[in-house]
Amino acid sequence: VEDIHDSAVRLIAIVNDFLDASALEQGKMKMTPEEFAIKDVASDVVRELQSLGDAKQTKLIADPSLETLPQINADKMRIKQVIYNLVGNATKFTENGSITVSGKVNEGKVIICVTDTGMGMAAENQRLLFRKFQQAGDSLLTRDATKGTGLGLYISKLIVEYSGGTMWLDHSEPGKGSTFAFSLPIHP
């Protein structure tokens, strides 16, 4: 029964990923912009995913730098989805380490970084990031190991771009971890 439940939950997540990707590609994703503090959203995600981190002896941290960030104007639930995806991905690839969500302001934009001390990626695998149905693993079996669809980063990037920002891999080094980042305009 537990296997059936887990499979049903996974299937619902896959269908939702397909629907989100399709809506974003067609320009039909409904966004509801509002002014909010990114620190609140990041703190919620860290709190909600801490049990996953605990299971892998990984500490999730909402860095104090988030406290000083100005308000942004975007769809709060969609930006939460982006941070949730980045922290969730970091959790999949980090054992006995840490994952930190931090922020800064640069050139009129808020920059959010998710840094992990996980396995990192080889340079040749980094080119697969942000592509639909792709995962940057060392093995063709990576998708089976992480139970992902290969749509999370793709969807996140489209959401950020819809919100007037950009998303990128800041750096990654095998055995030392990765930092993903995205920018959003500061609320005027």
N, C-alpha and C positions, 0 to 999 in steps of 0.2 A: 504494500500500500504506500509506503514511504517513497519507493522508487517511482511509482505511478504519479504521486503528487509532485515529486521533484521534476519529472519529465514534463508534466503539464505546465508547471511554472516556467520551465525553460522554453517550452513551445510558445507560451504567451509572450515571453520576452523577445523571442525571435520574430514573431508576427509584428509586435510593436516596433521593433527596429526596422523591419521592412516598410511599415506604414510611415514611420518618421522619415526614412530616407526618401521614399517616393514623394511625400508632401514637400520636403525641402527642395528636392530636385525640380519639382514642378512649380515652385514658388507659391505653394498653397498652404504652407505651415502658418497657422494663426499665432501671431505673437501679441502679447499683451504687455507692452512696456510700462514699467513703474519705477519710481525712484526708490532705491534701497541701498543698504550697506552690505557690501560683499562679505564683510567679516561675519555677519549673522548667517549667511548662506554657507560659507565655508565651515563655520563652527558646527552647524547642524549636520553637515555631511560627515565631518570627523566623528562626531558623537554617534551618528547612526551606523557608521562602518567600523567603529572601534571593536565590536565583538569579532569581526573577521580578522582584524589585526591581532587581537588577543589570542585567537586560535593559532596564529602563526608566530606568536611572540614578537610581534611588530608593533611599535608604538606609533600612533597617529597623532600629529601635532598641528594645531592651528597656531601659527607663528604670531607673536605680538605685533609684527609689522602690519597685520591686517587691521588692527585697531585704528591706525592713522590714515587709512585710505579714505578718499572722498567718496561721496555717493555716486552711483552709476544709474543710468536709465536704460533698462533692458527688461526682457521677460524673466522675472525672478525664477520661475519654475524651470525654464529652459537652461538658465545659467547654472542652476543647481544640478540639472541633469549633466551638464558638461563637467562640473567639478566632481560629481559622483562618479562619472565614467573614468576620469583621470585618477582619482584616488582608488577606485575599484581595480583598475588595471595595475596600479602600483602595488596593491595588496596581493594580486595574483603572483607577482614576480619578486616579492620581497619576503625573505625568511629571516627571523631574528635580527631585525633592523629597525628602521624608522621611515616614516613618510611624513613630509612636512608640506603644508600649504602656506605659502607666504605671498607677500604682495609688495609692490612699489609703484611709484608714479614716474612716468617718463614721457616727455613730449605730449602732455595733455591727455594721456591715457593711463588707465590703471592696468598694471601688468600682474597677473596671477600666475604663480609658479607652483607646480607640484613636483617635489623632489623626493626620490626614494633611494635607499641604499641597497637596492635589489641587484638582480643579475645583469642589468644593462644589456646593450645590443651592440653587435658588431656593425661596423660602418656599412657593409654591404647589405645588411638587413634593414637598415634605417630607410632606405629608398622605398620600402613597401608601406611605410606609415601613411595614414590619411587616405589610403585608397580603399575603395569599396571591396569587401570580402577578402581583404588581405590582413595577414598578421605577420609581424616581423620576428619570427622564431627561427631557430637553427634547424628545425626539423619540420618535415611535412605533417607530422603528427601534433604540432603545436596546438591546433584548433581543438583536438581531442583532449589535450592536457588542460587547456584553460576554459573549455566549454564556451567559447565566444563565437560570435557570428562573423567577426571581421568588419563590423559596421560601426562600432562604438566611436572610434577616432574620426571616422568619416562623417558621421552624424554630428559629433561635437564640433568639428571644424566648420561645417555648414551653419550650425546654430550661431557660432561666434561670428562668422562672416555676415550672416543675416542681421546681427546685432551691431554691425559697424566695426568689428574688430578683426584680429588675425590670430591664428594659432600655429604653433611650431614646436619642434623638438629643440630645446635649447642645447642640450648635450646628453650624450650617453656613452658609457664606457663599460665594456664587458667586465663583470665582477665588481664594479664600483657604483652602479646605479644609473639613473636617468633623471632628467628634469624636462618636463613638458611645460609650456607656457602659453598663455593667451592674453590678448589685450582687449580692453573695452573702453569706449570713450567716457570721459568724466561727464557727469551730469552738469549741464550749463547753469 
